[in-house]
Each structure stands twice: as C-alpha cells, then as structure tokens.
Amino acid sequence: MIKTTLFVVTAGVVVAGLGYIRLAPMEAEAWHLDPTTATRTGKPNDYLVADGGDRPAIVLPGTPEAVLNRLDAVAMAEAGVTRLAGSPAEGLVTYVQRTRLMGYPDAISVSAVPDDGGARLSIYSRSRYGQADLGVNKARVERWLAALDL
C-alpha cells in the first residue's frame, strides 16, 4: 500500500513537472532580445551568429525586411515554431520552438540591419531549460541559414 501510494505520488509529480515544461509561457519581456546586444547565458546550450559570437553576422543581399521575411518563412515552416514577438518589418523577431516529445522551449531571436547595400543578419538561439542541448541550437541555426541558400 505504501509503495503504491509512493509510486502514484511520484508519477503525479513527474507528470506535473513535464506538463509545466510543455505549457510554460515564454514571456516576450525576457526572451525578445536583440542578438547583437544580448548577454549570453554562459551555458553551452546557446548559439550566437553575431560579431563576437560563435559565428560572425552574415551579410545577405536585400533589405533587412526582405531577409527577415525569407527567414520567417523558413522558421514558420518547421514543426513546433511560433512567433513570440516582433516582425520582419520591425527588424527583430523572436520565435519559440518546442521539442516534439517533451515540449522543451528554445528561444530564437533574429535581427537584420542595413549593411553596405544588403542586410546584416544576426541570430541568437538558446534553451530555456538545462545546461546542454546536444547541439540542437547550433543545428537549428545552421539549418535555417542553409535554407536561405547561402
């Protein structure tokens, strides 16, 4: 009887914790950041494409809005992606992508500014929970960039 009760209580706590992770809100005030000025977490579960980041910012042909519209189409075509804040017209957009099984949220902020007749694109992808992401943030950013036909 005690073992059964302990098992039920433990299972309930685990389910509640997983439910919280899957449904936890991502507040725009905390996660909608300009990748060029954001302070990094210091954990190995983020990836920054910006001057001084893991990879330098990328200059692409087109206006900042046009570049972000292309990237927006790539991002929104992926499973589990929602737009948290901003828009291509504003020059700054933050997305949330949740993992399929557990629903862990990652925040991906992208910005583009004019640069020598094109647009300088910066991206900051980071995990909300945990220490390590097994390279998920880097892989996502590189996949999105590859879809832009760089």
C-alpha positions in Angstrom: 0.0 0.0 0.0 2.7 2.5 0.9 4.7 1.5 -2.2 1.7 2.1 -4.4 1.0 5.5 -2.8 4.6 6.5 -3.2 4.6 5.4 -6.8 1.3 7.3 -7.6 2.6 10.5 -5.8 6.0 10.3 -7.7 4.3 9.7 -11.0 2.0 12.6 -10.3 4.9 14.9 -9.6 6.7 13.8 -12.7 3.6 14.3 -14.9 3.0 17.8 -13.3 6.7 18.8 -14.0 6.5 17.6 -17.6 3.2 19.4 -18.0 4.7 22.6 -16.7 7.7 22.4 -19.1 5.4 21.8 -22.0 3.0 24.6 -21.1 5.3 27.1 -19.5 4.8 30.5 -21.0 7.7 32.3 -22.7 7.5 36.0 -21.7 8.4 38.4 -24.5 9.9 40.8 -22.0 12.5 38.1 -21.0 13.1 36.4 -24.4 12.7 39.0 -27.1 16.3 40.2 -27.3 18.4 41.9 -30.0 21.1 39.3 -30.8 23.7 42.0 -31.3 23.4 43.3 -27.8 22.1 40.2 -25.8 24.1 39.0 -22.8 24.8 35.3 -23.3 23.8 32.7 -20.7 27.3 31.4 -20.2 25.9 27.8 -20.6 26.8 25.5 -23.5 23.1 25.5 -24.7 23.1 28.6 -26.8 24.4 29.6 -30.2 25.1 33.1 -31.5 25.5 34.3 -35.0 26.7 37.9 -34.5 30.0 39.8 -34.4 31.9 38.3 -31.5 29.6 35.2 -31.4 30.1 31.6 -32.3 29.9 32.7 -36.0 30.1 36.3 -37.3 26.9 38.0 -38.5 26.1 37.3 -42.2 25.6 40.0 -44.8 22.9 39.0 -47.4 21.6 40.8 -50.4 18.2 42.6 -49.9 16.7 44.8 -47.4 16.5 43.8 -43.8 12.8 43.3 -44.1 13.2 41.1 -47.2 15.9 39.0 -45.5 13.8 38.6 -42.4 10.7 37.7 -44.5 12.7 34.9 -46.1 13.9 33.7 -42.7 10.4 33.9 -41.3 9.1 31.6 -43.9 11.9 29.1 -43.1 11.2 29.3 -39.4 7.5 29.1 -39.5 7.7 26.0 -41.8 9.3 24.0 -39.1 7.4 21.9 -36.6 6.7 23.4 -33.2 7.7 27.0 -34.1 5.6 30.0 -33.1 6.3 33.7 -33.3 6.7 35.2 -29.8 7.3 38.9 -30.6 8.4 41.3 -33.3 8.1 41.1 -37.0 10.2 41.3 -40.2 9.1 44.9 -40.7 10.4 45.8 -37.2 13.8 44.3 -38.0 13.7 42.0 -34.9 11.7 38.7 -34.5 11.8 36.2 -31.7 10.5 32.6 -32.2 9.9 29.8 -29.8 10.4 26.2 -31.0 9.4 23.4 -28.7 10.8 19.8 -28.9 8.3 17.3 -30.2 8.4 14.8 -27.3 9.0 16.8 -24.2 8.0 20.3 -25.3 11.2 21.9 -24.1 11.2 25.5 -25.4 14.0 27.3 -27.2 14.0 31.0 -28.0 15.4 32.2 -31.3 15.9 35.9 -31.8 16.8 37.2 -35.3 17.6 40.7 -36.4 18.7 42.4 -39.6 20.0 45.9 -40.2 21.2 47.6 -43.3 24.8 46.9 -44.3 26.6 48.0 -47.5 23.6 47.6 -49.8 22.4 44.4 -48.1 21.3 43.3 -44.7 23.4 42.1 -41.7 21.7 39.1 -40.2 22.3 38.1 -36.5 20.7 35.1 -34.7 20.7 34.1 -31.1 19.2 30.7 -30.3 19.1 29.5 -26.7 17.4 26.9 -24.4 15.2 27.9 -21.6 15.9 24.8 -19.5 19.0 22.7 -18.8 22.8 23.0 -19.3 23.5 21.2 -22.5 21.4 20.9 -25.7 23.4 18.3 -27.6 24.0 20.8 -30.3 20.3 21.5 -31.1 20.6 25.3 -31.1 23.6 25.3 -33.4 22.0 22.7 -35.7 18.8 24.8 -35.9 20.5 28.0 -36.8 22.8 26.3 -39.4 19.7 24.6 -40.9 17.8 27.9 -41.1 20.8 29.6 -42.7 21.3 26.8 -45.2 17.6 27.1 -46.2 18.4 30.7 -47.2 20.7 29.3 -49.9 23.9 30.9 -48.5 
